[in-house]
Amino acid sequence: MSFIITIKPIQNTEFDIFSNSFSEKRIGDFYCYYNSERAVHETDDFLAFVSGYLCHTGIEKSDTNLQYTKSIDHILEHWPISDDSVSGSFSLAAFNKLNRELIFCTDPIGVYPMFYSSNRNNFFVTSNFMLAAIASKSDLDEVGIVQKAVGKEFLNLGDRTILKEVKRLLPGEYIKLNPESKTLDKVCDNTLFNITDTRRPKKKDYLNYWKDFKKEIAYALAQFNKNYLALSGGMDSRILLGALPNDLPIKCLTFGHQDNYEVKLAERLAKLKGYDFESFYDIDLYFPDRTLLKDYVVNSESVNIASWLEILEHIEEDKTASIMLGEPCEILPARNISTLSTRKSRISKFINTIILNKDFQLQPATDELFESWKKNRLKMYLRRYTKATIDKLDIDMDYDYLIKEVVSDYELIFKRIESHQLPYVELYDELFAWYTHGRFPIGKQTLICNQKFNGINPSLSLNILRKSSAIHPNNRLNYRFMNGLFKHIKELRPLNRVPTSQTPFIPHSAPNFLIFLVWGIRSRLDQYFIRRLLKTKNPKGRYRLLKSINWVKAYQHENLEARLDAYFSPGHLGDQYIVQQKKGIIDRRDLKRWPLTNSNILSLSSLNIEIDIIKSLIK
């Protein structure tokens, strides 16, 4: 579902790179183009386009039209959203017919992208980056290219893209286009981490959270004719599974070989709820051919984890259906508080925080500590931007200028974090991860599903994010809040008796110390098998204690080198850099390096394809 609102018309032939056709509307001085009626919402007062979903829990859930009307009415007048009844995970562009203003905004994380032109003479706003390239005819931004080629997690920072004069909305950003001066008035949503309660939660706190979570899901799913759940067997998707409405038929989907331990866990969980279940396996798609990859790049810019293609390429497309994903395992256990949730930290604090269930010692935030944190983060992230690496990209740009621009983009994220006035230093890392890792690699899993369905993630909705982030970190770390949910919520108790892939063979309801012990043993055994495999160089050897996604086998693809050549033909990232990246993949195939997920090569090849398309549009 893509749309663009622009002051200049677009010729029909320019949409030819897309797999479906676009409709057109004219309103005021703007031309609007869109390829899904679901995205369009119009009343006497506004014309709006929505990516993701909005809901209004103060209105009957079956009345979707009124929900959108009331939600958009509120957003046109209030930002941040002040009505607790308005929620969703969304980006929105709306033309106010009464005052002829155009507003566009995104929720506090910004998973659904919104791009806009900073050129007043060629203004547009769009949900799709390739539409931005078509409308702007702008030159490539070499700083943006470097960021996506060498930066951490291959993403653009702040509001930068790989096109000059084209920006992406910051998380929680709300922009109003003044119809007279054509200036952009900006304001941001800083309502996350409103922590007011430091006590340990009681049963009623879990019940209240669960009530709100179930309501969010019920309203989100009521908007679709058919609903799927991407069920991994992990804690995140089983929380979603437990919260699903009983009056809706749901089908559970997963990827991977049917003998994989995670797939067996997912099927077991689905059966406990009485839902249909189907798994999909196609190892050829872990390195998809260039034509397929290009199709996903154009429509969603979101190929990151190839495993999703196993589902999306083997199930019938249905744009009236939702596919639901969830990330409570990022949020509820505060996994992105890196200093306290790492393997090393969990081991060192085992007795105090797991056995004795004591609080973590958190540092109260100060201006001085924030500046120190920024300095350390910049130092760590800038290590990737070495002059030797940049030279391999064959980009003619002053190195000092590049670093200055990268630092400036990091500063935009730092300012968004600073504006929240977080109470603890440890939360800096968490919010930074939400604005980068959550917004891009995690968010891409939702966006890629939009290729065939309506990808939604209720756990990242406005209200659930606010409620989850307001839980004191001491009550989220070590899975404390998640464990409390499974203890106090009756729908979750049966699901808690199923093991996880991290702690196999024992129910997840087992005592914390036993779960920790099994986790440690499984982790050590996995490391042993990895070391042995790297030593023997035998791709048919055992690679894990339990069968899982077999990346060793995926890298043995018979056409691997041919597909790599196709990804980078023609090459736009510098011959030296491309050769280096290809060599890294071949080393994984030959077990000279451990074959991790191939998200790096998919990200780079997607970038190369983007550049290739953009250059063809500029000609």
Stockholm file with secondary structure:
# STOCKHOLM 1.0

chainA/1-619         MSFIITIKPIQNTEFDIFSNSFSEKRIGDFYCYYNSERAVHETDDFLAFVSGYLCHTGIEKSDTNLQYTKSIDHILEHWPISDDSVSGSFSLAAFNKLNRELIFCTDPIGVYPMFYSSNRNNFFVTSNFMLAAIASKSDLDEVGIVQKAVGKEFLNLGDRTILKEVKRLLPGEYIKLNPESKTLDKVCDNTLFNITDTRRPKKKDYLNYWKDFKKEIAYALAQFNKNYLALSGGMDSRILLGALPNDLPIKCLTFGHQDNYEVKLAERLAKLKGYDFESFYDIDLYFPDRTLLKDYVVNSESVNIASWLEILEHIEEDKTASIMLGEPCEILPARNISTLSTRKSRISKFINTIILNKDFQLQPATDELFESWKKNRLKMYLRRYTKATIDKLDIDMDYDYLIKEVVSDYELIFKRIESHQLPYVELYDELFAWYTHGRFPIGKQTLICNQKFNGINPSLSLNILRKSSAIHPNNRLNYRFMNGLFKHIKELRPLNRVPTSQTPFIPHSAPNFLIFLVWGIRSRLDQYFIRRLLKTKNPKGRYRLLKSINWVKAYQHENLEARLDAYFSPGHLGDQYIVQQKKGIIDRRDLKRWPLTNSNILSLSSLNIEIDIIKSLIK
#=GR chainA/1-619 SS CCEEEESSCCCGGGGTTSSSCCEEEEETTEEEEESCGGGEEECSSEEEEEEEEEEETTSCTTCHHHHHHHHHHHHHHCSSCCCTTEEEEEEEEEEETTTTEEEEEECSSCCSCCEEECCGGGCEEESCHHHHHHHHCCCBCHHHHHHHHHSGGGCCCTTCCSBTTEEECCTTEEEEECTTTCCEEEEECCCSCCCCCCSCCCHHHHHHHHHHHHHHHHHHHTTSSEEEEECCSSHHHHHHHHHSCTTSCEEEEEESCTTSHHHHHHHHHHHHHTCEEEEECCGGGGSCCHHHHHHHHHHHSCCCCTTHHHHHTSSCCCTTEEEECCCHHHHTTTTTCHHHHSHHHHHHTIIIIIISCCCCCCCBCCHHHHHHHHHHHHHHHHTTCCHHHHHHTTCCCCHHHHHHHHHHHHHHHHHHHHTTCCSBTHHHHHHHHIIIIIIIIIHHHHHHHTTTSEEECGGGSHHHHHHHHTSCHHHHGGGHHHHHHHHHCTTTHHHHTSCCSSSTTSCTTSCHHHHHHHHHHHHHHHHHHHHHHHHHTCTTSCCSSSCCCCHHHHTTCTTHHHHHHHHTSSCCSCHHHHHHHHHHHHHHHTTSSCCCCTHHHHHHHHHHHHHHHHHHHHC
#=GC SS_cons         CCEEEESSCCCGGGGTTSSSCCEEEEETTEEEEESCGGGEEECSSEEEEEEEEEEETTSCTTCHHHHHHHHHHHHHHCSSCCCTTEEEEEEEEEEETTTTEEEEEECSSCCSCCEEECCGGGCEEESCHHHHHHHHCCCBCHHHHHHHHHSGGGCCCTTCCSBTTEEECCTTEEEEECTTTCCEEEEECCCSCCCCCCSCCCHHHHHHHHHHHHHHHHHHHTTSSEEEEECCSSHHHHHHHHHSCTTSCEEEEEESCTTSHHHHHHHHHHHHHTCEEEEECCGGGGSCCHHHHHHHHHHHSCCCCTTHHHHHTSSCCCTTEEEECCCHHHHTTTTTCHHHHSHHHHHHTIIIIIISCCCCCCCBCCHHHHHHHHHHHHHHHHTTCCHHHHHHTTCCCCHHHHHHHHHHHHHHHHHHHHTTCCSBTHHHHHHHHIIIIIIIIIHHHHHHHTTTSEEECGGGSHHHHHHHHTSCHHHHGGGHHHHHHHHHCTTTHHHHTSCCSSSTTSCTTSCHHHHHHHHHHHHHHHHHHHHHHHHHTCTTSCCSSSCCCCHHHHTTCTTHHHHHHHHTSSCCSCHHHHHHHHHHHHHHHTTSSCCCCTHHHHHHHHHHHHHHHHHHHHC
//
